[in-house]
């Protein structure tokens, strides 16, 4: 036992709050059928409970910390809890968007075309706008060849200059709108995006809330799931799965309740770090 105060003694925490040294005795999971045993073949490792290293995934150490501050600075302390994925109360796993289908439709195509035609690609590299502009320059060259060599007696097609200029202008406007969307996208999030409290890992109560019901955190096991593509490349994913699917199985799909935690890189170490961070987040004996 640690010297940390019990959950019920800590202000704001419920009696069901989780600590690694107070996990009650667990019943064994139910026997699995053929389909369940087939799924186990993809679980390459089951991650340990209650052994903390104190490391976080790289996205929470570097990139996420900066984006967190920008969101907090814009939203303010009062609104931040309703619009951030992680706060001192819950680690949300679902996004509620209070927007219409028409807005979703236009937003999708706005993002699609601005990102496709922008001169700036992901990570600051070259975007598709350079390729589109190259097509315009190529069309202009064809017009010049036709004007000087094929039909030299015809007047020069000055209208052909509008082709590359139009392409450059279109891609330039797309680049500007893409930059504005990325810079002020938090405006969309604050107005229309809200991380749900109903599907989340809740620190204060020690419960994992879902559409199938609420279950104690200690009833979930973490696995590193391996998959492979047709070329033999392996991919690893952190899955946090409910141990007793007979109580949490989705009524429509029949699949067990599980959550996927993506990370920035594909390394297995990042998956371990994510589970370490989630476990420490839920353990009220650990600092938040």
N, C-alpha and C positions, 0 to 999 in steps of 0.2 A: 504493500500500500504506500502511496505517496503522502506527503504532507500537505498536498493541495486540498483546499476546502472542497467538501462534497458539493455536488451540483445544487442541491436544495438549499445549501448555505450561501451560495453565490448569488448576488443580486441579479435578477433578471433571468436566471436559468430555472428550468422546470426540473422536477424530480426525475424525469426520463432522460435528462441530458447525458450524453455519452462520455465515458472515460474508459481508457483501455484496461485499467486494472479493476473495473467493476462490471465486466461482461458476465451475465448470468450463464449458467450451463445451457448449452444449445442442443436441441434435438437433432438427430441426423437427418440429412435431406432425404426425400422420398426416392425410391428406386426409379431409375430412368428407363424409358423405353428405347427402342432402336434409334429413333430420331434424336433423342437426347444424348445417347452414347455417340452417335455420329458427330454431334456438335462438340462433344468433349475432345474429339480428335484435333480440333483447331486451337484448343487451349494449350499453349506451350508452357505456361507457368502460372501458378497460383501465388499471389503476392502475400507476404506475411502481415499479421496483425500486430499492432502495438509496439513495433520496433521502428523508432523514428531516427532518421539521419539528420533531419533539419535542412533539407535541400528543396528547392522549388524548381519547376520547369523553367527553361531559359526565357520563355515568353513573359513569365511573371517577374523575372529578375530584371529584364531590360526593357523590352518593347512595351509590355503591358503597363509598367509603372508610369511611363510617360503619358500614355493614353488615358490612364486612370486620372492623372492630375488634370489633364485638359478637360475631361468630362466633369470632374468635381468642381473645377474653377468656373465652368460655364453654368452648370446646373445649380450650384450652391448646395449647402449642407441639407437644406430642407427637402429638395427634390431628388437628391442623389440616390437615396435609398430606394426610390421607386423605379429608377431607370438604370441602375448598375447591376451587373451579373452577380457580383459578390459584395456583401457587406457583413456587418457583425451579426446579422440575424439569419441569413440564408445564402446558399450558393445555388442560384437558379439554374434550371436545365430546360427552360421553355420560355419562348418569347410571345407575349400577347401584343398584337398590333391592332390598334383601334382605327382602322382605315377601311375604306370601301374597296370593292373589287376593281372599280374604275381607276382608283388611285394606284392600286397594285399594278394594273396593266400598264399604265403610262410610265410609272416609275421603272418597271422592268425594261421597257424599250428605251427609255432615256438613259439608263445605266448601260444597257447593251451597246447602243450606238456611240455614245460618248467614249466608252472604253475601247471600242473597236477602231474608231477613227482618230483617236488621240495620237499625237506625236510622242507622248510619254507613255511607256508601257509599265507593267508591274515592276516594282523595285527601282524605278527611275531609268529603266532601259528604253530602248527604242520601241515605239508602239506601232500599231498598224497604219497610222497616218502616213508614215514614210513610204510604205508599200503602195498605198492608194495614190499618193502624190507621184510616185515613180511611174505608175500606170498613166497618169495624166501627162507626164513628160514624154513617155513613150508614144502616146497618141500624137503629141505635138511634133515629135520627130518624124512620124509617118506623114503628117500633113506637110512638113517642110520638104521631105523627099519627093512627095507627090507634086508639090508646087514648083520645085526647081528642076526636077529631072523627068518626071512623067508628063506633066502638063505645063511646060515653061511659058506657054503663051497665055495661060489663064492668069487673072489677077491674083495677087497674093491673098490667101485666106486669113485675113486678120482676125476673123472670128475664131480661128483655131487657137489663138492665144488665150481665149477665155477658158479653154478646157483645163490646162494645168492651174491657171489662176483660181478657177472655181474649186478645183480639188484642194489646193492649198488653203483657200479661204474656209472651206467646209471642215477640213481637218484642224485648222487653227481654232475655229469656233468650238469644235468638239473638245480640243485640248483645254480651252478656257473653262468650259462647263464641267469637264471632268475634274479639274483642279478645284473649282468652286464647290462641287459636290463633296469631294474628299475633305476639303477644309471645313465646310459647314454642315457635314452630314449629321453632326450631333444635333442640329436643329430638327432633322427628321426624327431622330431617336427620341428627343425629349417630347416632341409633339405626338408621336404616333407609336413609339416603341416602349414597351414596359416589360422588364423581366418578371415573370410570374412568381408569386409566392406559393402557388398551388402545386407546382412541380419543381421541387428543390430539396437540397440537403440542408436541413435546418439545424443550426448549431445550438440554439437555446433550448430546443426541445429534444434534440437527439434523434429526430425522426426524419425519414425520407418520404416526402410527400409526392404522390403521383395520382394519375387519373384512376388507377386501380385501387387506391387506398393509401393509408399511411402506415409505414413499417419502421421498426427500430433500425438504426444504422448498423448495429452489430449483426443483423440478419443478412447483410450483404457481403459478398466475397468479390475480390478483385482478381481478374485474370488478364494476362497478356495473350491476346488472340492473334494468331498468325494466319495470313492468307497469301496466296500466290497468284500471279497472272499467268497468261499463256506462255510467256517468255521465261518463266521461272523466277521472276523477281518476287521477293518476299516483302510483305507489309505487316506491321505490327500495330495493334490497337489496344488501348486500355478499356476493358469492359468491367463495370461494376454491376454485378448480377445478384438478384434476390435468391436466397438459398432455398426458399420454399415456394416454388412456382404454383403449387396447388392453391395458394391463397392470393397470388398476384398475377396470374396468367391473364393475358389480354383476351377478352371474351370473343372478339372478332377474329383475330389472327391466331390465337392459341399460343402465342410466343410468350416466354417468361419475361418478367420485368427486368430490364437492364438499361444502363446508361453508358454512353460512349463519351470518353474524354479525349478530344483531339489535342495534339501538341504540334509545335512548329516544325520539329524535325522528326525523322523516322527512327531515331535510335531507341533501343530498348531502355536505355538509362533514363530517357525523358519520361517513359511510362512509369518507371519506378518512382521518379521524382514527383510526378503528378499524383500518384497514390499516396506518397508520403505527405504531400501538401494537403490533400483532401482529408487524410486521417488526422493530421494535426489540427486542421480547421474544425473538424467535428469534435475533437477531444477538448473538453472545457478545462482540463487540467493543463493544457498547453496555452501559451500566450497567443493571442489573436494576431 
